[in-house]
Amino acid sequence: MAEPWLTSLLAPMPQSGWELAVKPTRMGVKITQPSEEIRKRLRVIYEHDADSLIAASQVIAINFQTIAAANDHWRSQR
């Protein structure tokens, strides 16, 4: 089994929540395309494609919403 990389969704500040939202997004790409060499070759293509960059931003935003909702839920349970 892989080493745990997501040990908590708790984030003390919005910026740390945003940074946490980037992590599962990046891990999703890494799991989907496990070859680092291929990811590096593809990055050159999508880093100049506005639609690809917008799509990546949307995925991060969805992850951020999930983390924010989880933090609100857990805080209300205290």
C-alpha positions as CSV (number, residue, x, y, z in Angstrom):
1,M,0.0,0.0,0.0
2,A,1.2,3.5,-0.8
3,E,2.5,5.8,1.9
4,P,-0.3,8.1,3.2
5,W,-0.1,11.5,1.7
6,L,-3.3,13.0,2.9
7,T,-3.4,12.7,6.7
8,S,-5.9,15.5,7.4
9,L,-8.3,17.9,5.8
10,L,-8.0,20.4,8.7
11,A,-6.6,23.7,7.6
12,P,-6.2,26.6,10.1
13,M,-6.3,29.3,7.5
14,P,-7.9,29.8,4.1
15,Q,-4.5,29.9,2.3
16,S,-3.3,26.6,3.9
17,G,-6.7,25.2,2.9
18,W,-6.0,26.3,-0.7
19,E,-2.5,24.8,-0.6
20,L,-4.0,21.6,0.7
21,A,-6.5,21.6,-2.2
22,V,-3.7,21.6,-4.7
23,K,-2.2,18.4,-3.2
24,P,-5.0,16.0,-4.2
25,T,-5.2,17.7,-7.5
26,R,-1.5,17.0,-8.2
27,M,-1.8,13.5,-6.8
28,G,-4.7,12.8,-9.1
29,V,-2.6,13.7,-12.1
30,K,0.3,11.6,-10.8
31,I,-1.9,8.6,-10.2
32,T,-3.6,9.0,-13.6
33,Q,-0.3,9.3,-15.4
34,P,2.4,7.6,-13.2
35,S,5.2,8.2,-15.7
36,E,7.1,11.3,-14.6
37,E,8.7,11.5,-18.0
38,I,5.4,11.6,-19.8
39,R,4.0,14.1,-17.3
40,K,6.9,16.4,-18.0
41,R,6.4,16.1,-21.8
42,L,2.7,16.8,-21.4
43,R,3.3,19.8,-19.1
44,V,4.9,21.7,-22.0
45,I,1.7,21.3,-24.0
46,Y,-0.9,22.2,-21.4
47,E,1.0,25.0,-19.8
48,H,0.3,27.1,-22.9
49,D,-3.4,26.0,-23.2
50,A,-5.8,28.3,-21.5
51,D,-8.6,25.7,-21.5
52,S,-6.3,23.2,-19.7
53,L,-5.2,25.8,-17.2
54,I,-8.8,26.8,-16.5
55,A,-9.8,23.2,-16.1
56,A,-7.0,22.6,-13.6
57,S,-8.1,25.7,-11.6
58,Q,-11.7,24.3,-11.5
59,V,-10.5,21.0,-10.1
60,I,-8.5,22.9,-7.4
61,A,-11.5,25.1,-6.6
62,I,-13.7,22.0,-6.2
63,N,-11.1,20.4,-3.8
64,F,-11.0,23.7,-1.9
65,Q,-14.8,23.7,-1.5
66,T,-14.6,20.2,-0.2
67,I,-11.9,21.1,2.3
68,A,-13.7,24.3,3.4
69,A,-17.0,22.3,3.9
70,A,-15.2,19.6,5.9
71,N,-13.5,22.2,8.1
72,D,-16.8,24.0,8.8
73,H,-18.4,20.6,9.6
74,W,-15.7,19.6,12.0
75,R,-15.6,23.0,13.7
76,S,-19.3,22.8,14.3
77,Q,-18.9,19.4,15.9
78,R,-16.6,20.7,18.7
